Amino acid sequence: MAQLPSPFISHTRKVCSLYKRALRAIEDMNIKRHEYRYNAILLRQRFEENRNIKDLRVAKELLLAAEEELFQNKHPDPSVFPDSPGGIAHGRFIDPPDSVMDFWDPVEKARYPKYFAQREKLKEEYVKLYQKLYVNSKEIKKPS
């Protein structure tokens, strides 16, 4: 649930996101480190100049103009982190489903007795809930 976007994103969060994306765009220029730092300081200065604007209409116009400027100046082949969507390692490692633990050897399960005792209780509760919701509430007609 944490990764679902909320319907309202505050202006402050939008500005922070824009700043971070602008820094990443400067990184993508493949320039030397001291030139990157110089450009990052100039970028921060531009953001600081407009920090104390109280009128939200003006602030929103500035934000939209900055978004457009970032879009026009972004690198044609931006760098992507390997595990991020679009990266070369995205989705490489998947989490196995919980049902895999049903096939553990009893010797392996003996190393974690409390966990597997609790897990068995939860599985029984789940079966009871399933029976209550789906099996007992409806008449199951057997084929004749």
Chimera marker file (.cmm) of the C-alpha trace (Angstrom):
<marker_set name="trace">
<marker id="1" x="0.000" y="0.000" z="0.000" r="1" g="1" b="0" radius="0.5"/>
<marker id="2" x="2.900" y="2.354" z="0.620" r="1" g="1" b="0" radius="0.5"/>
<marker id="3" x="3.807" y="2.505" z="-3.055" r="1" g="1" b="0" radius="0.5"/>
<marker id="4" x="0.335" y="3.610" z="-4.161" r="1" g="1" b="0" radius="0.5"/>
<marker id="5" x="0.243" y="7.274" z="-5.092" r="1" g="1" b="0" radius="0.5"/>
<marker id="6" x="-1.972" y="9.482" z="-3.000" r="1" g="1" b="0" radius="0.5"/>
<marker id="7" x="-4.513" y="11.642" z="-4.813" r="1" g="1" b="0" radius="0.5"/>
<marker id="8" x="-2.953" y="14.861" z="-3.526" r="1" g="1" b="0" radius="0.5"/>
<marker id="9" x="0.752" y="15.686" z="-3.621" r="1" g="1" b="0" radius="0.5"/>
<marker id="10" x="1.751" y="18.869" z="-1.869" r="1" g="1" b="0" radius="0.5"/>
<marker id="11" x="3.540" y="21.670" z="-3.657" r="1" g="1" b="0" radius="0.5"/>
<marker id="12" x="6.573" y="21.173" z="-1.417" r="1" g="1" b="0" radius="0.5"/>
<marker id="13" x="6.904" y="17.523" z="-2.437" r="1" g="1" b="0" radius="0.5"/>
<marker id="14" x="6.552" y="18.445" z="-6.091" r="1" g="1" b="0" radius="0.5"/>
<marker id="15" x="9.345" y="21.004" z="-5.761" r="1" g="1" b="0" radius="0.5"/>
<marker id="16" x="11.591" y="18.510" z="-3.936" r="1" g="1" b="0" radius="0.5"/>
<marker id="17" x="10.942" y="15.918" z="-6.624" r="1" g="1" b="0" radius="0.5"/>
<marker id="18" x="11.713" y="18.455" z="-9.346" r="1" g="1" b="0" radius="0.5"/>
<marker id="19" x="14.967" y="19.409" z="-7.627" r="1" g="1" b="0" radius="0.5"/>
<marker id="20" x="16.083" y="15.798" z="-7.359" r="1" g="1" b="0" radius="0.5"/>
<marker id="21" x="15.193" y="15.054" z="-10.989" r="1" g="1" b="0" radius="0.5"/>
<marker id="22" x="17.084" y="18.204" z="-12.072" r="1" g="1" b="0" radius="0.5"/>
<marker id="23" x="20.164" y="17.042" z="-10.156" r="1" g="1" b="0" radius="0.5"/>
<marker id="24" x="19.917" y="13.646" z="-11.852" r="1" g="1" b="0" radius="0.5"/>
<marker id="25" x="19.650" y="15.396" z="-15.212" r="1" g="1" b="0" radius="0.5"/>
<marker id="26" x="22.865" y="17.274" z="-14.457" r="1" g="1" b="0" radius="0.5"/>
<marker id="27" x="24.527" y="13.969" z="-13.532" r="1" g="1" b="0" radius="0.5"/>
<marker id="28" x="23.471" y="12.515" z="-16.879" r="1" g="1" b="0" radius="0.5"/>
<marker id="29" x="25.488" y="15.134" z="-18.761" r="1" g="1" b="0" radius="0.5"/>
<marker id="30" x="28.660" y="13.042" z="-18.165" r="1" g="1" b="0" radius="0.5"/>
<marker id="31" x="30.706" y="16.005" z="-17.016" r="1" g="1" b="0" radius="0.5"/>
<marker id="32" x="33.563" y="16.134" z="-14.540" r="1" g="1" b="0" radius="0.5"/>
<marker id="33" x="32.772" y="16.125" z="-10.842" r="1" g="1" b="0" radius="0.5"/>
<marker id="34" x="33.782" y="19.740" z="-10.184" r="1" g="1" b="0" radius="0.5"/>
<marker id="35" x="31.630" y="20.927" z="-13.103" r="1" g="1" b="0" radius="0.5"/>
<marker id="36" x="28.711" y="18.898" z="-11.743" r="1" g="1" b="0" radius="0.5"/>
<marker id="37" x="29.114" y="20.480" z="-8.298" r="1" g="1" b="0" radius="0.5"/>
<marker id="38" x="29.251" y="23.965" z="-9.853" r="1" g="1" b="0" radius="0.5"/>
<marker id="39" x="26.049" y="23.332" z="-11.833" r="1" g="1" b="0" radius="0.5"/>
<marker id="40" x="24.381" y="21.809" z="-8.756" r="1" g="1" b="0" radius="0.5"/>
<marker id="41" x="25.168" y="24.936" z="-6.735" r="1" g="1" b="0" radius="0.5"/>
<marker id="42" x="23.742" y="27.155" z="-9.476" r="1" g="1" b="0" radius="0.5"/>
<marker id="43" x="20.615" y="24.990" z="-9.549" r="1" g="1" b="0" radius="0.5"/>
<marker id="44" x="20.236" y="25.222" z="-5.782" r="1" g="1" b="0" radius="0.5"/>
<marker id="45" x="20.603" y="28.999" z="-5.993" r="1" g="1" b="0" radius="0.5"/>
<marker id="46" x="17.766" y="29.152" z="-8.533" r="1" g="1" b="0" radius="0.5"/>
<marker id="47" x="15.541" y="27.145" z="-6.187" r="1" g="1" b="0" radius="0.5"/>
<marker id="48" x="16.505" y="29.259" z="-3.163" r="1" g="1" b="0" radius="0.5"/>
<marker id="49" x="15.604" y="32.504" z="-4.983" r="1" g="1" b="0" radius="0.5"/>
<marker id="50" x="11.990" y="31.362" z="-5.245" r="1" g="1" b="0" radius="0.5"/>
<marker id="51" x="11.758" y="29.688" z="-1.858" r="1" g="1" b="0" radius="0.5"/>
<marker id="52" x="9.753" y="32.345" z="-0.023" r="1" g="1" b="0" radius="0.5"/>
<marker id="53" x="7.036" y="32.977" z="-2.606" r="1" g="1" b="0" radius="0.5"/>
<marker id="54" x="3.714" y="33.028" z="-0.753" r="1" g="1" b="0" radius="0.5"/>
<marker id="55" x="1.348" y="33.329" z="-3.720" r="1" g="1" b="0" radius="0.5"/>
<marker id="56" x="0.538" y="29.767" z="-4.791" r="1" g="1" b="0" radius="0.5"/>
<marker id="57" x="-0.548" y="30.831" z="-8.278" r="1" g="1" b="0" radius="0.5"/>
<marker id="58" x="2.904" y="32.285" z="-8.961" r="1" g="1" b="0" radius="0.5"/>
<marker id="59" x="4.591" y="29.276" z="-7.343" r="1" g="1" b="0" radius="0.5"/>
<marker id="60" x="2.568" y="26.887" z="-9.486" r="1" g="1" b="0" radius="0.5"/>
<marker id="61" x="3.453" y="28.800" z="-12.660" r="1" g="1" b="0" radius="0.5"/>
<marker id="62" x="7.145" y="28.656" z="-11.709" r="1" g="1" b="0" radius="0.5"/>
<marker id="63" x="6.855" y="24.929" z="-11.043" r="1" g="1" b="0" radius="0.5"/>
<marker id="64" x="5.214" y="24.277" z="-14.418" r="1" g="1" b="0" radius="0.5"/>
<marker id="65" x="7.838" y="26.379" z="-16.203" r="1" g="1" b="0" radius="0.5"/>
<marker id="66" x="10.616" y="24.506" z="-14.418" r="1" g="1" b="0" radius="0.5"/>
<marker id="67" x="9.044" y="21.143" z="-15.331" r="1" g="1" b="0" radius="0.5"/>
<marker id="68" x="8.964" y="22.233" z="-18.969" r="1" g="1" b="0" radius="0.5"/>
<marker id="69" x="12.585" y="23.424" z="-18.814" r="1" g="1" b="0" radius="0.5"/>
<marker id="70" x="13.663" y="20.105" z="-17.303" r="1" g="1" b="0" radius="0.5"/>
<marker id="71" x="11.799" y="18.224" z="-20.031" r="1" g="1" b="0" radius="0.5"/>
<marker id="72" x="13.467" y="20.306" z="-22.765" r="1" g="1" b="0" radius="0.5"/>
<marker id="73" x="16.965" y="19.911" z="-21.285" r="1" g="1" b="0" radius="0.5"/>
<marker id="74" x="16.916" y="16.290" z="-20.189" r="1" g="1" b="0" radius="0.5"/>
<marker id="75" x="19.458" y="13.851" z="-21.578" r="1" g="1" b="0" radius="0.5"/>
<marker id="76" x="18.217" y="11.688" z="-24.469" r="1" g="1" b="0" radius="0.5"/>
<marker id="77" x="19.544" y="8.535" z="-22.769" r="1" g="1" b="0" radius="0.5"/>
<marker id="78" x="19.259" y="9.123" z="-19.014" r="1" g="1" b="0" radius="0.5"/>
<marker id="79" x="20.950" y="6.746" z="-16.613" r="1" g="1" b="0" radius="0.5"/>
<marker id="80" x="18.722" y="4.307" z="-14.770" r="1" g="1" b="0" radius="0.5"/>
<marker id="81" x="19.554" y="2.422" z="-11.593" r="1" g="1" b="0" radius="0.5"/>
<marker id="82" x="19.869" y="-1.329" z="-12.265" r="1" g="1" b="0" radius="0.5"/>
<marker id="83" x="17.050" y="-2.409" z="-9.923" r="1" g="1" b="0" radius="0.5"/>
<marker id="84" x="14.688" y="0.384" z="-10.986" r="1" g="1" b="0" radius="0.5"/>
<marker id="85" x="12.006" y="-0.176" z="-13.633" r="1" g="1" b="0" radius="0.5"/>
<marker id="86" x="13.775" y="0.018" z="-16.960" r="1" g="1" b="0" radius="0.5"/>
<marker id="87" x="17.096" y="-1.035" z="-15.422" r="1" g="1" b="0" radius="0.5"/>
<marker id="88" x="18.989" y="-4.130" z="-16.521" r="1" g="1" b="0" radius="0.5"/>
<marker id="89" x="18.378" y="-6.003" z="-13.244" r="1" g="1" b="0" radius="0.5"/>
<marker id="90" x="14.755" y="-5.008" z="-12.671" r="1" g="1" b="0" radius="0.5"/>
<marker id="91" x="12.728" y="-8.040" z="-11.674" r="1" g="1" b="0" radius="0.5"/>
<marker id="92" x="15.750" y="-10.322" z="-11.727" r="1" g="1" b="0" radius="0.5"/>
<marker id="93" x="15.277" y="-11.564" z="-8.191" r="1" g="1" b="0" radius="0.5"/>
<marker id="94" x="11.771" y="-12.557" z="-7.191" r="1" g="1" b="0" radius="0.5"/>
<marker id="95" x="10.575" y="-13.393" z="-3.705" r="1" g="1" b="0" radius="0.5"/>
<marker id="96" x="9.438" y="-16.999" z="-3.514" r="1" g="1" b="0" radius="0.5"/>
<marker id="97" x="5.831" y="-17.555" z="-2.453" r="1" g="1" b="0" radius="0.5"/>
<marker id="98" x="5.070" y="-18.562" z="1.120" r="1" g="1" b="0" radius="0.5"/>
<marker id="99" x="3.915" y="-21.999" z="0.001" r="1" g="1" b="0" radius="0.5"/>
<marker id="100" x="7.555" y="-22.980" z="-0.604" r="1" g="1" b="0" radius="0.5"/>
<marker id="101" x="7.942" y="-23.378" z="3.158" r="1" g="1" b="0" radius="0.5"/>
<marker id="102" x="5.447" y="-26.238" z="3.110" r="1" g="1" b="0" radius="0.5"/>
<marker id="103" x="8.073" y="-28.304" z="1.343" r="1" g="1" b="0" radius="0.5"/>
<marker id="104" x="10.841" y="-27.719" z="3.873" r="1" g="1" b="0" radius="0.5"/>
<marker id="105" x="12.358" y="-30.830" z="5.429" r="1" g="1" b="0" radius="0.5"/>
<marker id="106" x="11.321" y="-31.454" z="9.074" r="1" g="1" b="0" radius="0.5"/>
<marker id="107" x="14.962" y="-31.051" z="10.096" r="1" g="1" b="0" radius="0.5"/>
<marker id="108" x="14.958" y="-27.557" z="8.592" r="1" g="1" b="0" radius="0.5"/>
<marker id="109" x="11.650" y="-26.718" z="10.267" r="1" g="1" b="0" radius="0.5"/>
<marker id="110" x="13.044" y="-27.864" z="13.630" r="1" g="1" b="0" radius="0.5"/>
<marker id="111" x="15.455" y="-24.929" z="13.588" r="1" g="1" b="0" radius="0.5"/>
<marker id="112" x="12.526" y="-22.475" z="13.820" r="1" g="1" b="0" radius="0.5"/>
<marker id="113" x="9.911" y="-24.186" z="16.029" r="1" g="1" b="0" radius="0.5"/>
<marker id="114" x="8.042" y="-21.056" z="17.169" r="1" g="1" b="0" radius="0.5"/>
<marker id="115" x="7.716" y="-19.673" z="13.658" r="1" g="1" b="0" radius="0.5"/>
<marker id="116" x="6.360" y="-22.887" z="12.174" r="1" g="1" b="0" radius="0.5"/>
<marker id="117" x="3.980" y="-23.472" z="15.117" r="1" g="1" b="0" radius="0.5"/>
<marker id="118" x="2.531" y="-19.982" z="14.581" r="1" g="1" b="0" radius="0.5"/>
<marker id="119" x="2.415" y="-20.591" z="10.833" r="1" g="1" b="0" radius="0.5"/>
<marker id="120" x="0.417" y="-23.810" z="11.289" r="1" g="1" b="0" radius="0.5"/>
<marker id="121" x="-2.091" y="-21.953" z="13.507" r="1" g="1" b="0" radius="0.5"/>
<marker id="122" x="-2.494" y="-19.231" z="10.891" r="1" g="1" b="0" radius="0.5"/>
<marker id="123" x="-2.993" y="-21.816" z="8.144" r="1" g="1" b="0" radius="0.5"/>
<marker id="124" x="-5.731" y="-23.519" z="10.197" r="1" g="1" b="0" radius="0.5"/>
<marker id="125" x="-7.433" y="-20.164" z="10.794" r="1" g="1" b="0" radius="0.5"/>
<marker id="126" x="-7.256" y="-19.424" z="7.091" r="1" g="1" b="0" radius="0.5"/>
<marker id="127" x="-8.841" y="-22.780" z="6.224" r="1" g="1" b="0" radius="0.5"/>
<marker id="128" x="-11.654" y="-22.125" z="8.729" r="1" g="1" b="0" radius="0.5"/>
<marker id="129" x="-12.233" y="-18.665" z="7.275" r="1" g="1" b="0" radius="0.5"/>
<marker id="130" x="-12.281" y="-20.078" z="3.752" r="1" g="1" b="0" radius="0.5"/>
<marker id="131" x="-14.770" y="-22.765" z="4.790" r="1" g="1" b="0" radius="0.5"/>
<marker id="132" x="-16.969" y="-20.154" z="6.470" r="1" g="1" b="0" radius="0.5"/>
<marker id="133" x="-16.909" y="-17.680" z="3.571" r="1" g="1" b="0" radius="0.5"/>
<marker id="134" x="-17.050" y="-19.924" z="0.548" r="1" g="1" b="0" radius="0.5"/>
<marker id="135" x="-17.952" y="-23.513" z="1.323" r="1" g="1" b="0" radius="0.5"/>
<marker id="136" x="-20.585" y="-23.342" z="4.061" r="1" g="1" b="0" radius="0.5"/>
<marker id="137" x="-22.308" y="-20.221" z="2.760" r="1" g="1" b="0" radius="0.5"/>
<marker id="138" x="-23.117" y="-21.756" z="-0.617" r="1" g="1" b="0" radius="0.5"/>
<marker id="139" x="-24.578" y="-25.069" z="-1.553" r="1" g="1" b="0" radius="0.5"/>
<marker id="140" x="-22.085" y="-26.919" z="-3.623" r="1" g="1" b="0" radius="0.5"/>
<marker id="141" x="-23.812" y="-29.045" z="-6.203" r="1" g="1" b="0" radius="0.5"/>
<marker id="142" x="-21.974" y="-32.199" z="-6.976" r="1" g="1" b="0" radius="0.5"/>
<marker id="143" x="-22.180" y="-33.405" z="-10.552" r="1" g="1" b="0" radius="0.5"/>
<marker id="144" x="-24.380" y="-36.496" z="-10.844" r="1" g="1" b="0" radius="0.5"/>
<link id1="1" id2="2" r="1" g="1" b="0" radius="0.2"/>
<link id1="2" id2="3" r="1" g="1" b="0" radius="0.2"/>
<link id1="3" id2="4" r="1" g="1" b="0" radius="0.2"/>
<link id1="4" id2="5" r="1" g="1" b="0" radius="0.2"/>
<link id1="5" id2="6" r="1" g="1" b="0" radius="0.2"/>
<link id1="6" id2="7" r="1" g="1" b="0" radius="0.2"/>
<link id1="7" id2="8" r="1" g="1" b="0" radius="0.2"/>
<link id1="8" id2="9" r="1" g="1" b="0" radius="0.2"/>
<link id1="9" id2="10" r="1" g="1" b="0" radius="0.2"/>
<link id1="10" id2="11" r="1" g="1" b="0" radius="0.2"/>
<link id1="11" id2="12" r="1" g="1" b="0" radius="0.2"/>
<link id1="12" id2="13" r="1" g="1" b="0" radius="0.2"/>
<link id1="13" id2="14" r="1" g="1" b="0" radius="0.2"/>
<link id1="14" id2="15" r="1" g="1" b="0" radius="0.2"/>
<link id1="15" id2="16" r="1" g="1" b="0" radius="0.2"/>
<link id1="16" id2="17" r="1" g="1" b="0" radius="0.2"/>
<link id1="17" id2="18" r="1" g="1" b="0" radius="0.2"/>
<link id1="18" id2="19" r="1" g="1" b="0" radius="0.2"/>
<link id1="19" id2="20" r="1" g="1" b="0" radius="0.2"/>
<link id1="20" id2="21" r="1" g="1" b="0" radius="0.2"/>
<link id1="21" id2="22" r="1" g="1" b="0" radius="0.2"/>
<link id1="22" id2="23" r="1" g="1" b="0" radius="0.2"/>
<link id1="23" id2="24" r="1" g="1" b="0" radius="0.2"/>
<link id1="24" id2="25" r="1" g="1" b="0" radius="0.2"/>
<link id1="25" id2="26" r="1" g="1" b="0" radius="0.2"/>
<link id1="26" id2="27" r="1" g="1" b="0" radius="0.2"/>
<link id1="27" id2="28" r="1" g="1" b="0" radius="0.2"/>
<link id1="28" id2="29" r="1" g="1" b="0" radius="0.2"/>
<link id1="29" id2="30" r="1" g="1" b="0" radius="0.2"/>
<link id1="30" id2="31" r="1" g="1" b="0" radius="0.2"/>
<link id1="31" id2="32" r="1" g="1" b="0" radius="0.2"/>
<link id1="32" id2="33" r="1" g="1" b="0" radius="0.2"/>
<link id1="33" id2="34" r="1" g="1" b="0" radius="0.2"/>
<link id1="34" id2="35" r="1" g="1" b="0" radius="0.2"/>
<link id1="35" id2="36" r="1" g="1" b="0" radius="0.2"/>
<link id1="36" id2="37" r="1" g="1" b="0" radius="0.2"/>
<link id1="37" id2="38" r="1" g="1" b="0" radius="0.2"/>
<link id1="38" id2="39" r="1" g="1" b="0" radius="0.2"/>
<link id1="39" id2="40" r="1" g="1" b="0" radius="0.2"/>
<link id1="40" id2="41" r="1" g="1" b="0" radius="0.2"/>
<link id1="41" id2="42" r="1" g="1" b="0" radius="0.2"/>
<link id1="42" id2="43" r="1" g="1" b="0" radius="0.2"/>
<link id1="43" id2="44" r="1" g="1" b="0" radius="0.2"/>
<link id1="44" id2="45" r="1" g="1" b="0" radius="0.2"/>
<link id1="45" id2="46" r="1" g="1" b="0" radius="0.2"/>
<link id1="46" id2="47" r="1" g="1" b="0" radius="0.2"/>
<link id1="47" id2="48" r="1" g="1" b="0" radius="0.2"/>
<link id1="48" id2="49" r="1" g="1" b="0" radius="0.2"/>
<link id1="49" id2="50" r="1" g="1" b="0" radius="0.2"/>
<link id1="50" id2="51" r="1" g="1" b="0" radius="0.2"/>
<link id1="51" id2="52" r="1" g="1" b="0" radius="0.2"/>
<link id1="52" id2="53" r="1" g="1" b="0" radius="0.2"/>
<link id1="53" id2="54" r="1" g="1" b="0" radius="0.2"/>
<link id1="54" id2="55" r="1" g="1" b="0" radius="0.2"/>
<link id1="55" id2="56" r="1" g="1" b="0" radius="0.2"/>
<link id1="56" id2="57" r="1" g="1" b="0" radius="0.2"/>
<link id1="57" id2="58" r="1" g="1" b="0" radius="0.2"/>
<link id1="58" id2="59" r="1" g="1" b="0" radius="0.2"/>
<link id1="59" id2="60" r="1" g="1" b="0" radius="0.2"/>
<link id1="60" id2="61" r="1" g="1" b="0" radius="0.2"/>
<link id1="61" id2="62" r="1" g="1" b="0" radius="0.2"/>
<link id1="62" id2="63" r="1" g="1" b="0" radius="0.2"/>
<link id1="63" id2="64" r="1" g="1" b="0" radius="0.2"/>
<link id1="64" id2="65" r="1" g="1" b="0" radius="0.2"/>
<link id1="65" id2="66" r="1" g="1" b="0" radius="0.2"/>
<link id1="66" id2="67" r="1" g="1" b="0" radius="0.2"/>
<link id1="67" id2="68" r="1" g="1" b="0" radius="0.2"/>
<link id1="68" id2="69" r="1" g="1" b="0" radius="0.2"/>
<link id1="69" id2="70" r="1" g="1" b="0" radius="0.2"/>
<link id1="70" id2="71" r="1" g="1" b="0" radius="0.2"/>
<link id1="71" id2="72" r="1" g="1" b="0" radius="0.2"/>
<link id1="72" id2="73" r="1" g="1" b="0" radius="0.2"/>
<link id1="73" id2="74" r="1" g="1" b="0" radius="0.2"/>
<link id1="74" id2="75" r="1" g="1" b="0" radius="0.2"/>
<link id1="75" id2="76" r="1" g="1" b="0" radius="0.2"/>
<link id1="76" id2="77" r="1" g="1" b="0" radius="0.2"/>
<link id1="77" id2="78" r="1" g="1" b="0" radius="0.2"/>
<link id1="78" id2="79" r="1" g="1" b="0" radius="0.2"/>
<link id1="79" id2="80" r="1" g="1" b="0" radius="0.2"/>
<link id1="80" id2="81" r="1" g="1" b="0" radius="0.2"/>
<link id1="81" id2="82" r="1" g="1" b="0" radius="0.2"/>
<link id1="82" id2="83" r="1" g="1" b="0" radius="0.2"/>
<link id1="83" id2="84" r="1" g="1" b="0" radius="0.2"/>
<link id1="84" id2="85" r="1" g="1" b="0" radius="0.2"/>
<link id1="85" id2="86" r="1" g="1" b="0" radius="0.2"/>
<link id1="86" id2="87" r="1" g="1" b="0" radius="0.2"/>
<link id1="87" id2="88" r="1" g="1" b="0" radius="0.2"/>
<link id1="88" id2="89" r="1" g="1" b="0" radius="0.2"/>
<link id1="89" id2="90" r="1" g="1" b="0" radius="0.2"/>
<link id1="90" id2="91" r="1" g="1" b="0" radius="0.2"/>
<link id1="91" id2="92" r="1" g="1" b="0" radius="0.2"/>
<link id1="92" id2="93" r="1" g="1" b="0" radius="0.2"/>
<link id1="93" id2="94" r="1" g="1" b="0" radius="0.2"/>
<link id1="94" id2="95" r="1" g="1" b="0" radius="0.2"/>
<link id1="95" id2="96" r="1" g="1" b="0" radius="0.2"/>
<link id1="96" id2="97" r="1" g="1" b="0" radius="0.2"/>
<link id1="97" id2="98" r="1" g="1" b="0" radius="0.2"/>
<link id1="98" id2="99" r="1" g="1" b="0" radius="0.2"/>
<link id1="99" id2="100" r="1" g="1" b="0" radius="0.2"/>
<link id1="100" id2="101" r="1" g="1" b="0" radius="0.2"/>
<link id1="101" id2="102" r="1" g="1" b="0" radius="0.2"/>
<link id1="102" id2="103" r="1" g="1" b="0" radius="0.2"/>
<link id1="103" id2="104" r="1" g="1" b="0" radius="0.2"/>
<link id1="104" id2="105" r="1" g="1" b="0" radius="0.2"/>
<link id1="105" id2="106" r="1" g="1" b="0" radius="0.2"/>
<link id1="106" id2="107" r="1" g="1" b="0" radius="0.2"/>
<link id1="107" id2="108" r="1" g="1" b="0" radius="0.2"/>
<link id1="108" id2="109" r="1" g="1" b="0" radius="0.2"/>
<link id1="109" id2="110" r="1" g="1" b="0" radius="0.2"/>
<link id1="110" id2="111" r="1" g="1" b="0" radius="0.2"/>
<link id1="111" id2="112" r="1" g="1" b="0" radius="0.2"/>
<link id1="112" id2="113" r="1" g="1" b="0" radius="0.2"/>
<link id1="113" id2="114" r="1" g="1" b="0" radius="0.2"/>
<link id1="114" id2="115" r="1" g="1" b="0" radius="0.2"/>
<link id1="115" id2="116" r="1" g="1" b="0" radius="0.2"/>
<link id1="116" id2="117" r="1" g="1" b="0" radius="0.2"/>
<link id1="117" id2="118" r="1" g="1" b="0" radius="0.2"/>
<link id1="118" id2="119" r="1" g="1" b="0" radius="0.2"/>
<link id1="119" id2="120" r="1" g="1" b="0" radius="0.2"/>
<link id1="120" id2="121" r="1" g="1" b="0" radius="0.2"/>
<link id1="121" id2="122" r="1" g="1" b="0" radius="0.2"/>
<link id1="122" id2="123" r="1" g="1" b="0" radius="0.2"/>
<link id1="123" id2="124" r="1" g="1" b="0" radius="0.2"/>
<link id1="124" id2="125" r="1" g="1" b="0" radius="0.2"/>
<link id1="125" id2="126" r="1" g="1" b="0" radius="0.2"/>
<link id1="126" id2="127" r="1" g="1" b="0" radius="0.2"/>
<link id1="127" id2="128" r="1" g="1" b="0" radius="0.2"/>
<link id1="128" id2="129" r="1" g="1" b="0" radius="0.2"/>
<link id1="129" id2="130" r="1" g="1" b="0" radius="0.2"/>
<link id1="130" id2="131" r="1" g="1" b="0" radius="0.2"/>
<link id1="131" id2="132" r="1" g="1" b="0" radius="0.2"/>
<link id1="132" id2="133" r="1" g="1" b="0" radius="0.2"/>
<link id1="133" id2="134" r="1" g="1" b="0" radius="0.2"/>
<link id1="134" id2="135" r="1" g="1" b="0" radius="0.2"/>
<link id1="135" id2="136" r="1" g="1" b="0" radius="0.2"/>
<link id1="136" id2="137" r="1" g="1" b="0" radius="0.2"/>
<link id1="137" id2="138" r="1" g="1" b="0" radius="0.2"/>
<link id1="138" id2="139" r="1" g="1" b="0" radius="0.2"/>
<link id1="139" id2="140" r="1" g="1" b="0" radius="0.2"/>
<link id1="140" id2="141" r="1" g="1" b="0" radius="0.2"/>
<link id1="141" id2="142" r="1" g="1" b="0" radius="0.2"/>
<link id1="142" id2="143" r="1" g="1" b="0" radius="0.2"/>
<link id1="143" id2="144" r="1" g="1" b="0" radius="0.2"/>
</marker_set>
